[in-house]
Amino acid sequence: MRDTPCDPLSKRRLKAWIRLLGATRRAENHLREYLRVNHDTTLPRFDVMAALWRRRDGISMTELSRMLLVSNGNATAVVDRLEREGLAKRTPNPADRRTVQVALTAHGLAEFESIAAAHEREVNQLFSGLTDADLDALTDILRRARKGAEA
Protein backbone atom coordinates (compact mmCIF):
# COMPACT_ATOMS: atom_id res chain seq x y z
CA MET A 1 0.00 0.00 0.00
CA ARG A 2 1.26 3.48 -0.82
CA ASP A 3 2.11 5.98 1.84
CA THR A 4 -0.75 8.12 3.13
CA PRO A 5 -0.73 11.59 1.56
CA CYS A 6 0.81 14.32 3.71
CA ASP A 7 -2.22 16.54 3.25
CA PRO A 8 -4.17 16.50 6.55
CA LEU A 9 -7.45 17.01 4.63
CA SER A 10 -6.91 13.99 2.41
CA LYS A 11 -9.06 11.56 4.44
CA ARG A 12 -11.81 14.15 4.91
CA ARG A 13 -11.88 14.84 1.16
CA LEU A 14 -12.13 11.12 0.51
CA LYS A 15 -15.04 10.82 2.95
CA ALA A 16 -16.73 13.84 1.34
CA TRP A 17 -16.35 12.20 -2.09
CA ILE A 18 -17.91 8.97 -0.79
CA ARG A 19 -20.84 10.91 0.75
CA LEU A 20 -21.35 12.90 -2.45
CA LEU A 21 -21.30 9.74 -4.53
CA GLY A 22 -23.73 8.03 -2.14
CA ALA A 23 -26.16 10.97 -2.19
CA THR A 24 -25.97 11.12 -5.98
CA ARG A 25 -26.61 7.41 -6.38
CA ARG A 26 -29.54 7.43 -3.97
CA ALA A 27 -31.15 10.40 -5.73
CA GLU A 28 -30.55 8.88 -9.17
CA ASN A 29 -31.98 5.51 -8.12
CA HIS A 30 -35.03 7.22 -6.65
CA LEU A 31 -35.59 9.19 -9.87
CA ARG A 32 -35.11 6.07 -12.03
CA GLU A 33 -37.81 4.30 -10.04
CA TYR A 34 -40.06 7.38 -10.02
CA LEU A 35 -39.86 7.72 -13.82
CA ARG A 36 -40.43 4.00 -14.32
CA VAL A 37 -43.42 3.72 -11.99
CA ASN A 38 -45.11 7.07 -12.58
CA HIS A 39 -44.29 7.78 -16.23
CA ASP A 40 -43.46 4.38 -17.74
CA THR A 41 -40.10 5.69 -18.92
CA THR A 42 -36.42 5.34 -18.16
CA LEU A 43 -33.80 7.82 -17.04
CA PRO A 44 -31.74 7.40 -20.25
CA ARG A 45 -34.86 8.08 -22.32
CA PHE A 46 -35.66 11.14 -20.19
CA ASP A 47 -32.06 12.37 -20.65
CA VAL A 48 -32.23 11.97 -24.44
CA MET A 49 -35.56 13.78 -24.58
CA ALA A 50 -34.15 16.57 -22.38
CA ALA A 51 -31.17 17.01 -24.72
CA LEU A 52 -33.48 17.10 -27.74
CA TRP A 53 -35.78 19.56 -25.95
CA ARG A 54 -32.81 21.89 -25.38
CA ARG A 55 -31.83 21.66 -29.07
CA ARG A 56 -35.25 21.96 -30.67
CA ASP A 57 -33.92 22.63 -34.16
CA GLY A 58 -32.32 19.19 -34.15
CA ILE A 59 -28.96 17.70 -33.37
CA SER A 60 -26.76 15.08 -34.96
CA MET A 61 -26.49 11.69 -33.29
CA THR A 62 -22.79 12.35 -32.67
CA GLU A 63 -23.56 15.63 -30.90
CA LEU A 64 -26.30 13.94 -28.91
CA SER A 65 -23.92 11.18 -27.79
CA ARG A 66 -21.31 13.74 -26.77
CA MET A 67 -23.85 15.81 -24.83
CA LEU A 68 -25.00 12.76 -22.90
CA LEU A 69 -21.55 11.17 -22.55
CA VAL A 70 -22.80 7.88 -24.01
CA SER A 71 -21.91 5.80 -27.04
CA ASN A 72 -23.57 6.40 -30.40
CA GLY A 73 -25.09 2.93 -30.07
CA ASN A 74 -26.78 3.74 -26.76
CA ALA A 75 -28.16 7.03 -28.06
CA THR A 76 -29.32 5.36 -31.29
CA ALA A 77 -31.23 2.66 -29.40
CA VAL A 78 -33.15 5.26 -27.39
CA VAL A 79 -33.81 7.45 -30.44
CA ASP A 80 -35.04 4.38 -32.37
CA ARG A 81 -37.68 3.75 -29.69
CA LEU A 82 -38.66 7.42 -29.52
CA GLU A 83 -39.05 7.50 -33.29
CA ARG A 84 -41.18 4.32 -33.33
CA GLU A 85 -43.48 5.95 -30.77
CA GLY A 86 -43.78 9.16 -32.78
CA LEU A 87 -41.90 11.21 -30.18
CA ALA A 88 -38.80 11.95 -32.28
CA LYS A 89 -37.97 12.19 -35.97
CA ARG A 90 -34.82 11.94 -38.00
CA THR A 91 -34.22 14.17 -41.00
CA PRO A 92 -31.25 14.37 -43.37
CA ASN A 93 -28.89 17.25 -42.71
CA PRO A 94 -29.08 19.43 -45.83
CA ALA A 95 -25.52 20.70 -45.26
CA ASP A 96 -24.01 17.21 -44.89
CA ARG A 97 -25.86 14.29 -46.43
CA ARG A 98 -23.81 11.82 -44.38
CA THR A 99 -25.42 12.97 -41.13
CA VAL A 100 -28.93 12.89 -39.83
CA GLN A 101 -30.51 15.38 -37.46
CA VAL A 102 -32.85 14.15 -34.74
CA ALA A 103 -35.47 16.27 -33.01
CA LEU A 104 -38.56 15.80 -30.88
CA THR A 105 -41.90 15.88 -32.66
CA ALA A 106 -44.68 18.15 -31.35
CA HIS A 107 -46.04 15.10 -29.51
CA GLY A 108 -42.57 14.41 -28.10
CA LEU A 109 -42.20 18.01 -26.92
CA ALA A 110 -45.56 17.86 -25.14
CA GLU A 111 -44.80 14.51 -23.51
CA PHE A 112 -41.35 15.63 -22.39
CA GLU A 113 -42.65 18.89 -20.93
CA SER A 114 -45.25 16.99 -18.91
CA ILE A 115 -42.70 14.49 -17.58
CA ALA A 116 -40.12 17.23 -16.97
CA ALA A 117 -42.55 19.22 -14.82
CA ALA A 118 -43.26 16.13 -12.72
CA HIS A 119 -39.54 15.33 -12.56
CA GLU A 120 -38.81 18.85 -11.30
CA ARG A 121 -41.46 18.49 -8.59
CA GLU A 122 -39.92 15.17 -7.52
CA VAL A 123 -36.38 16.62 -7.41
CA ASN A 124 -37.75 19.58 -5.43
CA GLN A 125 -39.26 17.14 -2.94
CA LEU A 126 -36.04 15.11 -2.72
CA PHE A 127 -34.04 18.20 -1.80
CA SER A 128 -36.74 20.04 0.16
CA GLY A 129 -34.56 19.93 3.27
CA LEU A 130 -32.08 22.32 1.68
CA THR A 131 -32.55 26.04 2.31
CA ASP A 132 -31.75 28.86 -0.09
CA ALA A 133 -28.45 29.40 1.75
CA ASP A 134 -27.70 25.65 1.59
CA LEU A 135 -28.25 25.65 -2.17
CA ASP A 136 -26.00 28.70 -2.63
CA ALA A 137 -23.25 27.08 -0.57
CA LEU A 138 -23.63 23.72 -2.33
CA THR A 139 -23.54 25.37 -5.75
CA ASP A 140 -20.36 27.22 -4.80
CA ILE A 141 -18.73 24.09 -3.39
CA LEU A 142 -19.58 22.01 -6.45
CA ARG A 143 -18.34 24.75 -8.78
CA ARG A 144 -14.99 24.84 -6.98
CA ALA A 145 -14.80 21.03 -6.91
CA ARG A 146 -15.42 20.91 -10.64
CA LYS A 147 -12.65 23.44 -11.29
CA GLY A 148 -10.30 21.31 -9.19
CA ALA A 149 -11.25 18.17 -11.11
CA GLU A 150 -10.70 19.93 -14.44
CA ALA A 151 -7.23 21.21 -13.44
Secondary structure, DSSP 8 states (H G I E B T S, - for coil): -----S-TTHHHHHHHHHHHHHHHHHHHHHHHHHHHHHHS--HHHHHHHHHHHHTTT-EEHHHHHHHHT--HHHHHHHHHHHHHTTSEEEEEETTEEEEEEEEE-HHHHHHHHHHHHHHHHHHHHHTTT--HHHHHHHHHHHHHHHHHHH-
